[in-house]
Amino acid sequence: MDLSNRTVLIVGGTSGIGRELARRFAAAGSTVAVGGRSPEALAELAEEGFGTIGVDVTDTASVASFRDTVLARYPELDTVVTMSGVMLLEDLRDPAHFEAAATTIDTNLLGTIRVIDAFTPHLVRRGAGTFITVTSGIAFLPFPPMPSYAASKAAVHAYSEALRAQLDGTGVDVVELVPPAVATAGQEKVNPHALPLDDFATEVMDLLGTEPTPREILVDRVLVHRWAERDGTYDELVAQRSQALAMLLSRQGQR
């Protein structure tokens, strides 16, 4: 993928990985717009020179209005990155977890589908373009304290595969970005093994810039998750990650 002359929209790019990718695409010479819910974060990005548009991916009408605004401002849009997401702890023994599950699925999975549906006709009419979906290493190696997050990202993976097959021959590519734990928003304090954001973004942009662009963008740190079943390490790694369930018990004790 040529990173130097694209018109890129990053939905959910107001913080963390999305914000850093916006900066990297811009530094490579692309025009970048960012969509998100936080007016404060959007204002900060606007000060950096990015185009910014508010959107709530859980609201179909908001996504439709967002699409119209984006295409009016950026008729040459050729790359859509959809990465809105929430990560919520859930205790599946407590029926009250369902609210967190519903929020997670509505944002991570249905939000992704709403955005893709909104921009598919435009990219298909162009006869060229790229969707970049964002899943997670957790899609392939579940993190038990966040069951709906894992399920939503696994679903986005499967959806990306189906989307790629259905768009075959249209000129529209589908690339899946699979992050490991990345040190954003203080995660380095929770997970000392999280990959530094700068290192992650550098590796991602290097992989995106290869020809042909891989269908999956897999940094080295995520390979152990992506191929756990193939490599026969799945059960052992899930058992290790299940030790984090103590977080749920700790949280219950603080109530």
Backbone as CSV, one residue per row, in Angstrom:
resi,resn,N_x,N_y,N_z,CA_x,CA_y,CA_z,C_x,C_y,C_z
1,MET,0.850,-1.195,0.000,0.000,0.000,0.000,0.887,1.246,0.000
2,ASP,0.608,2.159,-0.920,1.297,3.439,-0.930,0.692,4.306,0.168
3,LEU,1.492,4.674,1.148,1.012,5.440,2.295,1.131,6.944,2.096
4,SER,1.669,7.372,0.971,2.071,8.767,0.830,1.009,9.682,0.229
5,ASN,-0.006,9.137,-0.389,-0.943,10.004,-1.101,-2.358,9.472,-1.013
6,ARG,-2.768,9.151,0.194,-4.108,8.598,0.395,-4.981,9.612,1.119
7,THR,-6.280,9.372,1.056,-7.223,10.139,1.861,-7.836,9.158,2.843
8,VAL,-7.477,9.312,4.110,-7.731,8.295,5.126,-8.731,8.823,6.150
9,LEU,-9.712,7.995,6.466,-10.655,8.274,7.547,-10.433,7.248,8.637
10,ILE,-10.196,7.719,9.868,-10.026,6.814,11.000,-11.192,7.030,11.955
11,VAL,-12.064,6.052,12.028,-13.253,6.132,12.881,-12.911,5.499,14.225
12,GLY,-13.003,6.293,15.291,-12.551,5.839,16.596,-11.086,6.173,16.810
13,GLY,-10.630,7.229,16.130,-9.216,7.569,16.176,-8.870,8.709,17.105
14,THR,-9.688,8.947,18.120,-9.451,10.111,18.987,-8.439,9.852,20.093
15,SER,-8.023,8.607,20.250,-7.059,8.304,21.317,-6.262,7.070,20.940
16,GLY,-5.210,6.820,21.719,-4.476,5.570,21.629,-3.966,5.233,20.242
17,ILE,-4.219,3.994,19.838,-3.723,3.487,18.564,-4.253,4.325,17.405
18,GLY,-5.534,4.648,17.427,-6.130,5.398,16.324,-5.489,6.751,16.130
19,ARG,-5.273,7.456,17.227,-4.661,8.789,17.130,-3.234,8.682,16.600
20,GLU,-2.488,7.689,17.071,-1.113,7.540,16.600,-1.067,7.158,15.120
21,LEU,-1.984,6.305,14.674,-2.018,5.964,13.257,-2.384,7.169,12.408
22,ALA,-3.272,8.020,12.923,-3.598,9.250,12.198,-2.338,10.078,11.986
23,ARG,-1.551,10.218,13.016,-0.306,10.986,12.913,0.669,10.335,11.941
24,ARG,0.742,9.006,11.963,1.681,8.319,11.083,1.252,8.436,9.615
25,PHE,-0.039,8.283,9.331,-0.509,8.452,7.953,-0.239,9.880,7.470
26,ALA,-0.495,10.859,8.332,-0.251,12.245,7.951,1.235,12.485,7.698
27,ALA,2.086,11.936,8.541,3.520,12.110,8.374,4.016,11.465,7.084
28,ALA,3.313,10.423,6.631,3.689,9.748,5.388,3.220,10.505,4.156
29,GLY,2.377,11.528,4.360,1.942,12.340,3.236,0.491,12.182,2.844
30,SER,-0.294,11.521,3.677,-1.710,11.336,3.388,-2.553,12.418,4.057
31,THR,-3.729,12.652,3.482,-4.737,13.498,4.111,-5.521,12.636,5.086
32,VAL,-5.703,13.106,6.313,-6.310,12.273,7.352,-7.455,13.013,8.030
33,ALA,-8.578,12.327,8.150,-9.706,12.813,8.941,-9.992,11.800,10.036
34,VAL,-10.478,12.301,11.160,-10.739,11.442,12.315,-12.179,11.628,12.765
35,GLY,-12.851,10.519,13.029,-14.200,10.551,13.580,-14.215,9.972,14.976
36,GLY,-15.043,10.548,15.852,-15.135,10.037,17.211,-16.216,10.744,17.987
37,ARG,-16.381,10.339,19.252,-17.463,10.882,20.078,-17.027,12.020,20.981
38,SER,-15.743,12.116,21.293,-15.285,13.083,22.288,-15.027,14.452,21.658
39,PRO,-15.841,15.458,21.975,-15.590,16.792,21.421,-14.227,17.340,21.824
40,GLU,-13.807,17.056,23.052,-12.520,17.549,23.525,-11.373,16.943,22.719
41,ALA,-11.424,15.630,22.512,-10.364,14.970,21.751,-10.368,15.421,20.303
42,LEU,-11.547,15.593,19.728,-11.633,16.063,18.351,-11.062,17.475,18.216
43,ALA,-11.316,18.305,19.209,-10.776,19.671,19.182,-9.251,19.644,19.229
44,GLU,-8.690,18.754,20.047,-7.230,18.630,20.117,-6.653,18.196,18.778
45,LEU,-7.315,17.249,18.137,-6.844,16.772,16.844,-6.979,17.848,15.770
46,ALA,-8.039,18.628,15.851,-8.202,19.726,14.898,-7.062,20.722,15.026
47,GLU,-6.605,20.954,16.253,-5.478,21.862,16.465,-4.196,21.312,15.847
48,GLU,-4.121,19.990,15.722,-2.964,19.375,15.072,-3.072,19.420,13.553
49,GLY,-4.226,19.862,13.045,-4.392,19.980,11.607,-5.216,18.886,10.957
50,PHE,-5.783,17.990,11.766,-6.609,16.931,11.200,-8.034,17.423,10.955
51,GLY,-8.670,16.858,9.926,-10.108,17.044,9.794,-10.799,16.229,10.859
52,THR,-11.822,16.760,11.487,-12.505,16.039,12.556,-14.008,16.119,12.365
53,ILE,-14.692,14.994,12.648,-16.134,14.913,12.521,-16.660,14.054,13.664
54,GLY,-17.683,14.522,14.333,-18.276,13.753,15.416,-19.139,12.621,14.900
55,VAL,-19.106,11.497,15.603,-19.942,10.355,15.236,-20.096,9.431,16.436
56,ASP,-21.280,8.835,16.521,-21.556,7.779,17.498,-21.862,6.521,16.698
57,VAL,-20.948,5.558,16.706,-21.114,4.381,15.850,-22.236,3.465,16.324
58,THR,-22.788,3.700,17.510,-23.924,2.899,17.971,-25.257,3.471,17.493
59,ASP,-25.214,4.578,16.770,-26.424,5.276,16.311,-26.412,5.312,14.785
60,THR,-27.343,4.587,14.169,-27.377,4.491,12.710,-27.543,5.849,12.050
61,ALA,-28.394,6.696,12.610,-28.604,8.021,12.033,-27.330,8.864,12.130
62,SER,-26.615,8.752,13.241,-25.362,9.479,13.403,-24.343,9.036,12.366
63,VAL,-24.263,7.739,12.111,-23.303,7.227,11.130,-23.669,7.712,9.730
64,ALA,-24.960,7.743,9.403,-25.382,8.211,8.082,-25.034,9.684,7.886
65,SER,-25.300,10.507,8.898,-24.962,11.929,8.820,-23.453,12.117,8.719
66,PHE,-22.727,11.335,9.480,-21.263,11.359,9.455,-20.747,11.052,8.056
67,ARG,-21.270,9.989,7.450,-20.861,9.620,6.092,-21.067,10.773,5.114
68,ASP,-22.236,11.391,5.183,-22.527,12.478,4.262,-21.556,13.642,4.440
69,THR,-21.241,13.953,5.697,-20.299,15.045,5.964,-18.904,14.691,5.463
70,VAL,-18.475,13.476,5.741,-17.142,13.042,5.314,-17.004,13.110,3.801
71,LEU,-17.981,12.564,3.078,-17.861,12.492,1.621,-18.000,13.867,0.975
72,ALA,-18.723,14.773,1.625,-18.802,16.135,1.109,-17.452,16.839,1.241
73,ARG,-16.765,16.575,2.347,-15.464,17.212,2.576,-14.328,16.494,1.862
74,TYR,-14.449,15.173,1.755,-13.356,14.357,1.223,-13.879,13.420,0.131
75,PRO,-14.245,13.967,-1.022,-14.802,13.114,-2.082,-13.811,12.087,-2.615
76,GLU,-12.504,12.301,-2.366,-11.488,11.356,-2.825,-11.149,10.303,-1.775
77,LEU,-11.965,10.191,-0.748,-11.717,9.209,0.313,-11.459,7.835,-0.288
78,ASP,-10.329,7.214,0.113,-10.012,5.888,-0.422,-9.667,4.862,0.656
79,THR,-9.542,5.303,1.918,-9.153,4.374,2.984,-9.997,4.643,4.224
80,VAL,-10.682,3.623,4.710,-11.519,3.749,5.900,-11.008,2.773,6.952
81,VAL,-10.569,3.331,8.074,-10.112,2.523,9.212,-11.210,2.564,10.265
82,THR,-11.741,1.415,10.622,-12.820,1.384,11.613,-12.327,0.669,12.859
83,MET,-12.224,1.445,13.958,-11.609,0.894,15.165,-12.288,1.339,16.453
84,SER,-13.518,1.837,16.379,-14.227,2.188,17.613,-14.371,0.937,18.475
85,GLY,-14.121,1.080,19.770,-14.226,-0.100,20.617,-14.215,0.234,22.091
86,VAL,-14.799,-0.663,22.865,-14.757,-0.579,24.316,-14.270,-1.912,24.859
87,MET,-13.580,-1.858,26.008,-13.094,-3.050,26.694,-13.655,-3.028,28.112
88,LEU,-14.566,-3.948,28.416,-15.236,-3.947,29.707,-15.068,-5.303,30.400
89,LEU,-14.777,-5.260,31.686,-14.749,-6.479,32.490,-16.168,-6.992,32.702
90,GLU,-16.321,-8.319,32.738,-17.646,-8.917,32.976,-17.511,-10.128,33.887
91,ASP,-18.379,-10.200,34.863,-18.504,-11.389,35.702,-19.734,-12.136,35.193
92,LEU,-19.534,-13.228,34.492,-20.633,-13.952,33.855,-21.532,-14.661,34.854
93,ARG,-21.141,-14.686,36.117,-22.008,-15.261,37.155,-23.048,-14.251,37.621
94,ASP,-22.865,-13.017,37.222,-23.763,-11.933,37.627,-24.577,-11.495,36.412
95,PRO,-25.917,-11.719,36.425,-26.728,-11.348,35.265,-26.595,-9.887,34.862
96,ALA,-26.144,-9.046,35.782,-25.993,-7.629,35.464,-24.907,-7.392,34.412
97,HIS,-24.110,-8.430,34.110,-23.051,-8.264,33.112,-23.623,-8.002,31.729
98,PHE,-24.916,-8.362,31.531,-25.479,-8.290,30.182,-25.415,-6.879,29.609
99,GLU,-25.545,-5.889,30.457,-25.477,-4.509,29.963,-24.113,-4.222,29.347
100,ALA,-23.064,-4.698,30.006,-21.716,-4.523,29.454,-21.555,-5.294,28.153
101,ALA,-22.124,-6.494,28.106,-22.044,-7.303,26.885,-22.746,-6.604,25.725
102,ALA,-23.939,-6.065,26.000,-24.690,-5.389,24.942,-23.951,-4.156,24.432
103,THR,-23.382,-3.386,25.356,-22.616,-2.201,24.961,-21.417,-2.589,24.110
104,THR,-20.741,-3.652,24.507,-19.551,-4.101,23.791,-19.892,-4.542,22.374
105,ILE,-20.922,-5.359,22.244,-21.301,-5.864,20.923,-21.802,-4.730,20.038
106,ASP,-22.582,-3.822,20.614,-23.131,-2.721,19.827,-22.035,-1.807,19.303
107,THR,-21.020,-1.579,20.111,-19.929,-0.699,19.700,-18.923,-1.419,18.814
108,ASN,-18.406,-2.530,19.288,-17.276,-3.175,18.616,-17.663,-3.893,17.335
109,LEU,-18.778,-4.602,17.371,-19.194,-5.364,16.189,-20.181,-4.584,15.330
110,LEU,-21.329,-4.228,15.911,-22.329,-3.536,15.103,-21.837,-2.160,14.667
111,GLY,-21.044,-1.503,15.513,-20.473,-0.218,15.110,-19.578,-0.367,13.894
112,THR,-18.769,-1.424,13.885,-17.921,-1.696,12.722,-18.768,-1.927,11.481
113,ILE,-19.825,-2.713,11.616,-20.684,-3.005,10.465,-21.380,-1.741,9.968
114,ARG,-21.844,-0.895,10.872,-22.503,0.345,10.449,-21.560,1.216,9.625
115,VAL,-20.321,1.330,10.082,-19.356,2.162,9.365,-19.035,1.552,8.000
116,ILE,-18.800,0.262,7.953,-18.506,-0.387,6.679,-19.678,-0.237,5.717
117,ASP,-20.880,-0.480,6.189,-22.053,-0.335,5.328,-22.166,1.084,4.775
118,ALA,-21.818,2.075,5.609,-21.959,3.471,5.201,-21.032,3.827,4.046
119,PHE,-19.826,3.237,4.032,-18.827,3.660,3.055,-18.576,2.659,1.929
120,THR,-19.163,1.474,2.017,-18.973,0.491,0.951,-19.430,1.003,-0.414
121,PRO,-20.630,1.593,-0.539,-21.042,2.059,-1.872,-20.060,3.059,-2.481
122,HIS,-19.532,3.962,-1.672,-18.579,4.950,-2.172,-17.309,4.285,-2.695
123,LEU,-16.731,3.379,-1.909,-15.486,2.742,-2.335,-15.703,1.856,-3.552
124,VAL,-16.835,1.162,-3.594,-17.124,0.307,-4.755,-17.298,1.163,-6.013
125,ARG,-17.977,2.307,-5.898,-18.132,3.199,-7.054,-16.781,3.697,-7.551
126,ARG,-15.859,3.957,-6.611,-14.521,4.399,-6.997,-13.770,3.314,-7.756
127,GLY,-14.079,2.060,-7.445,-13.368,0.955,-8.059,-12.008,0.699,-7.447
128,ALA,-11.734,1.383,-6.325,-10.459,1.199,-5.634,-10.585,1.769,-4.229
129,GLY,-9.918,1.124,-3.305,-9.938,1.619,-1.928,-9.619,0.499,-0.963
130,THR,-9.608,0.865,0.317,-9.231,-0.095,1.353,-10.052,0.127,2.614
131,PHE,-10.584,-0.947,3.138,-11.089,-0.961,4.509,-10.003,-1.572,5.390
132,ILE,-9.736,-0.931,6.517,-8.864,-1.523,7.530,-9.708,-1.738,8.776
133,THR,-9.987,-2.987,9.089,-10.714,-3.317,10.311,-9.700,-3.592,11.410
134,VAL,-10.106,-3.358,12.646,-9.198,-3.552,13.776,-9.803,-4.579,14.722
135,THR,-9.094,-5.677,14.890,-9.555,-6.712,15.811,-8.638,-6.705,17.035
136,SER,-8.074,-7.838,17.389,-7.235,-7.926,18.585,-6.643,-9.322,18.659
137,GLY,-5.488,-9.421,19.305,-4.980,-10.752,19.615,-5.969,-11.539,20.455
138,ILE,-6.805,-10.828,21.217,-7.816,-11.478,22.059,-8.893,-12.161,21.215
139,ALA,-9.005,-11.778,19.949,-9.948,-12.469,19.052,-9.541,-13.923,18.854
140,PHE,-8.259,-14.207,18.979,-7.728,-15.538,18.699,-7.308,-16.277,19.962
141,LEU,-7.103,-15.518,21.039,-6.713,-16.110,22.318,-7.470,-15.354,23.408
142,PRO,-8.655,-15.842,23.800,-9.537,-15.066,24.680,-8.884,-14.670,25.994
143,PHE,-9.315,-13.515,26.472,-8.917,-13.016,27.794,-10.153,-13.151,28.668
144,PRO,-10.229,-14.179,29.537,-11.466,-14.524,30.225,-12.179,-13.397,30.971
145,PRO,-11.470,-12.408,31.559,-12.216,-11.333,32.230,-13.014,-10.433,31.276
146,MET,-12.773,-10.542,29.969,-13.459,-9.691,28.986,-14.073,-10.568,27.895
147,PRO,-15.056,-11.390,28.257,-15.587,-12.364,27.304,-16.272,-11.743,26.096
148,SER,-17.059,-10.693,26.305,-17.764,-10.104,25.166,-16.810,-9.324,24.265
149,TYR,-15.774,-8.751,24.850,-14.751,-8.103,24.023,-14.106,-9.139,23.108
150,ALA,-13.720,-10.282,23.668,-13.115,-11.338,22.859,-14.077,-11.794,21.765
151,ALA,-15.342,-11.991,22.140,-16.332,-12.454,21.168,-16.547,-11.427,20.066
152,SER,-16.598,-10.155,20.437,-16.839,-9.111,19.442,-15.680,-9.024,18.455
153,LYS,-14.464,-9.146,18.946,-13.309,-9.047,18.060,-13.169,-10.299,17.185
154,ALA,-13.510,-11.459,17.728,-13.528,-12.667,16.908,-14.566,-12.522,15.792
155,ALA,-15.695,-11.905,16.128,-16.736,-11.687,15.118,-16.280,-10.709,14.046
156,VAL,-15.579,-9.653,14.435,-15.068,-8.707,13.443,-14.057,-9.395,12.527
157,HIS,-13.259,-10.303,13.080,-12.334,-11.072,12.242,-13.107,-11.856,11.182
158,ALA,-14.120,-12.593,11.617,-14.900,-13.397,10.675,-15.615,-12.502,9.659
159,TYR,-16.132,-11.374,10.136,-16.824,-10.442,9.242,-15.854,-9.886,8.200
160,SER,-14.634,-9.587,8.624,-13.629,-9.071,7.693,-13.311,-10.087,6.605
161,GLU,-13.223,-11.347,6.996,-12.962,-12.404,6.018,-14.089,-12.482,4.998
162,ALA,-15.336,-12.413,5.478,-16.481,-12.480,4.571,-16.551,-11.239,3.687
163,LEU,-16.277,-10.079,4.263,-16.296,-8.837,3.496,-15.264,-8.892,2.377
164,ARG,-14.083,-9.380,2.685,-13.033,-9.487,1.670,-13.490,-10.372,0.511
165,ALA,-14.124,-11.486,0.834,-14.598,-12.392,-0.213,-15.679,-11.739,-1.063
166,GLN,-16.598,-11.018,-0.408,-17.700,-10.415,-1.157,-17.257,-9.221,-2.002
167,LEU,-16.194,-8.546,-1.582,-15.703,-7.393,-2.348,-14.633,-7.776,-3.363
168,ASP,-14.318,-9.047,-3.449,-13.323,-9.495,-4.411,-13.747,-9.090,-5.821
169,GLY,-12.833,-8.481,-6.550,-13.126,-8.054,-7.920,-13.635,-6.635,-8.033
170,THR,-13.916,-5.979,-6.887,-14.425,-4.605,-6.929,-13.300,-3.573,-6.886
171,GLY,-12.091,-4.013,-6.551,-10.990,-3.086,-6.360,-10.846,-2.607,-4.927
172,VAL,-11.750,-3.052,-4.055,-11.717,-2.642,-2.648,-11.073,-3.755,-1.827
173,ASP,-9.977,-3.424,-1.169,-9.272,-4.387,-0.338,-9.771,-4.325,1.097
174,VAL,-9.598,-5.417,1.807,-9.920,-5.479,3.236,-8.679,-5.967,3.973
175,VAL,-8.184,-5.136,4.869,-6.987,-5.434,5.652,-7.389,-5.465,7.118
176,GLU,-6.996,-6.508,7.820,-7.317,-6.644,9.246,-6.072,-6.359,10.077
177,LEU,-6.186,-5.384,10.951,-5.107,-5.045,11.879,-5.369,-5.749,13.202
178,VAL,-4.398,-6.523,13.671,-4.573,-7.355,14.868,-3.582,-6.903,15.934
179,PRO,-3.956,-5.951,16.797,-3.009,-5.494,17.826,-2.877,-6.500,18.973
180,PRO,-1.698,-6.562,19.570,-1.536,-7.211,20.866,-1.891,-6.197,21.941
181,ALA,-1.544,-6.468,23.191,-1.666,-5.444,24.223,-0.686,-4.322,23.898
182,VAL,-1.216,-3.105,23.770,-0.394,-1.941,23.427,-0.507,-0.931,24.561
183,ALA,0.613,-0.319,24.905,0.662,0.581,26.060,0.052,1.925,25.710
184,THR,-1.267,2.003,25.858,-1.990,3.259,25.666,-2.882,3.475,26.875
185,ALA,-3.196,4.740,27.149,-4.132,5.095,28.224,-3.761,4.437,29.547
186,GLY,-2.471,4.398,29.836,-2.039,3.868,31.118,-1.952,2.365,31.196
187,GLN,-2.141,1.660,30.066,-2.101,0.199,30.106,-0.741,-0.328,30.525
188,GLU,0.304,0.463,30.297,1.631,-0.002,30.698,1.702,-0.210,32.206
189,LYS,0.824,0.480,32.976,0.807,0.290,34.421,0.086,-1.002,34.799
190,VAL,-0.921,-1.355,33.996,-1.689,-2.575,34.256,-0.968,-3.792,33.700
191,ASN,-0.382,-3.631,32.517,0.285,-4.737,31.849,1.698,-4.311,31.461
192,PRO,2.680,-4.650,32.275,4.054,-4.224,31.982,4.611,-4.842,30.710
193,HIS,3.901,-5.857,30.171,4.353,-6.505,28.947,3.737,-5.879,27.699
194,ALA,2.920,-4.860,27.875,2.292,-4.211,26.731,3.345,-3.582,25.828
195,LEU,3.107,-3.688,24.529,4.046,-3.150,23.546,3.950,-1.632,23.524
196,PRO,5.074,-0.922,23.614,5.022,0.541,23.537,4.328,1.009,22.259
197,LEU,3.494,2.019,22.380,2.698,2.497,21.255,3.572,2.891,20.070
198,ASP,4.668,3.576,20.325,5.525,4.028,19.234,6.091,2.840,18.455
199,ASP,6.517,1.801,19.172,7.053,0.610,18.512,5.969,-0.082,17.697
200,PHE,4.793,-0.177,18.279,3.676,-0.821,17.574,3.354,-0.080,16.287
201,ALA,3.205,1.234,16.361,2.825,2.017,15.188,3.881,1.939,14.093
202,THR,5.148,1.947,14.485,6.219,1.845,13.487,6.137,0.520,12.742
203,GLU,5.921,-0.570,13.486,5.840,-1.887,12.857,4.604,-1.989,11.969
204,VAL,3.486,-1.427,12.423,2.258,-1.460,11.631,2.448,-0.724,10.308
205,MET,2.999,0.470,10.355,3.154,1.248,9.127,4.137,0.576,8.166
206,ASP,5.160,-0.070,8.703,6.079,-0.815,7.845,5.350,-1.947,7.127
207,LEU,4.495,-2.660,7.848,3.751,-3.766,7.246,2.718,-3.264,6.246
208,LEU,2.042,-2.175,6.582,1.065,-1.611,5.647,1.732,-1.147,4.358
209,GLY,2.961,-0.704,4.457,3.649,-0.165,3.297,4.254,-1.198,2.372
210,THR,4.146,-2.476,2.718,4.699,-3.516,1.852,3.777,-3.756,0.656
211,GLU,4.345,-4.329,-0.394,3.579,-4.681,-1.595,3.763,-6.164,-1.885
212,PRO,2.664,-6.922,-2.001,1.292,-6.493,-1.720,1.058,-6.372,-0.220
213,THR,0.099,-5.534,0.138,-0.232,-5.362,1.550,-0.789,-6.668,2.114
214,PRO,-0.292,-7.132,3.264,-0.841,-8.369,3.841,-2.325,-8.229,4.169
215,ARG,-3.045,-9.319,4.093,-4.458,-9.306,4.491,-4.594,-9.064,5.989
216,GLU,-3.631,-9.536,6.759,-3.615,-9.316,8.200,-2.309,-8.612,8.569
217,ILE,-2.423,-7.546,9.357,-1.254,-6.843,9.849,-0.941,-7.408,11.224
218,LEU,0.110,-8.218,11.274,0.473,-8.950,12.489,1.866,-8.534,12.922
219,VAL,1.947,-7.716,13.978,3.255,-7.378,14.528,3.795,-8.611,15.253
220,ASP,5.093,-8.622,15.468,5.719,-9.819,16.048,5.081,-10.215,17.374
221,ARG,4.729,-9.230,18.193,4.237,-9.515,19.548,2.883,-10.240,19.547
222,VAL,2.132,-10.138,18.444,0.797,-10.746,18.418,0.807,-12.153,17.814
223,LEU,1.927,-12.581,17.259,1.963,-13.874,16.582,1.651,-15.032,17.529
224,VAL,2.084,-14.926,18.780,1.821,-15.991,19.747,0.329,-16.155,19.987
225,HIS,-0.441,-15.071,19.893,-1.888,-15.143,20.035,-2.536,-15.672,18.749
226,ARG,-2.127,-15.088,17.624,-2.771,-15.419,16.350,-2.641,-16.895,16.024
227,TRP,-1.494,-17.491,16.333,-1.248,-18.862,15.897,-1.221,-19.855,17.056
228,ALA,-1.845,-19.519,18.172,-1.801,-20.400,19.342,-2.413,-21.765,19.064
229,GLU,-3.559,-21.790,18.402,-4.178,-23.086,18.108,-3.307,-23.903,17.167
230,ARG,-2.805,-23.268,16.127,-1.949,-23.974,15.175,-0.700,-24.528,15.843
231,ASP,-0.155,-23.749,16.782,1.115,-24.131,17.412,0.940,-25.041,18.625
232,GLY,-0.306,-25.340,18.994,-0.548,-26.246,20.115,-0.347,-25.625,21.479
233,THR,-0.345,-24.290,21.547,-0.120,-23.610,22.828,-1.397,-22.988,23.390
234,TYR,-2.515,-23.193,22.707,-3.758,-22.496,23.046,-4.210,-22.779,24.475
235,ASP,-4.350,-24.042,24.840,-4.882,-24.393,26.164,-3.999,-23.842,27.280
236,GLU,-2.717,-23.965,27.117,-1.787,-23.477,28.137,-1.895,-21.961,28.292
237,LEU,-1.978,-21.250,27.181,-2.023,-19.791,27.236,-3.351,-19.289,27.794
238,VAL,-4.455,-19.956,27.439,-5.747,-19.557,28.004,-5.745,-19.780,29.514
239,ALA,-5.156,-20.884,29.953,-5.064,-21.149,31.394,-4.261,-20.051,32.088
240,GLN,-3.164,-19.626,31.473,-2.375,-18.539,32.061,-3.192,-17.259,32.144
241,ARG,-3.938,-16.962,31.083,-4.709,-15.725,31.043,-5.902,-15.785,31.998
242,SER,-6.343,-16.999,32.299,-7.458,-17.146,33.239,-7.080,-16.717,34.643
243,GLN,-5.795,-16.663,34.940,-5.367,-16.203,36.259,-5.791,-14.762,36.504
244,ALA,-6.022,-14.024,35.411,-6.457,-12.634,35.543,-7.895,-12.519,36.044
245,LEU,-8.614,-13.647,36.135,-9.970,-13.598,36.681,-9.976,-13.091,38.115
246,ALA,-8.827,-13.129,38.760,-8.734,-12.583,40.115,-9.099,-11.106,40.136
247,MET,-8.967,-10.440,38.986,-9.365,-9.024,38.906,-10.843,-8.854,39.214
248,LEU,-11.647,-9.817,38.756,-13.084,-9.728,39.003,-13.386,-9.883,40.484
249,LEU,-12.720,-10.844,41.118,-12.935,-11.050,42.550,-12.486,-9.822,43.332
250,SER,-11.367,-9.227,42.914,-10.873,-8.018,43.570,-11.862,-6.891,43.424
251,ARG,-12.427,-6.758,42.239,-13.395,-5.678,42.015,-14.649,-5.877,42.866
252,GLN,-15.079,-7.145,42.979,-16.263,-7.428,43.809,-15.978,-7.056,45.265
253,GLY,-14.755,-7.314,45.707,-14.425,-7.015,47.087,-14.380,-5.534,47.388
254,GLN,-14.252,-4.711,46.327,-14.202,-3.262,46.528,-15.569,-2.610,46.515
255,ARG,-16.609,-3.382,46.221,-17.949,-2.810,46.134,-18.491,-2.456,47.518
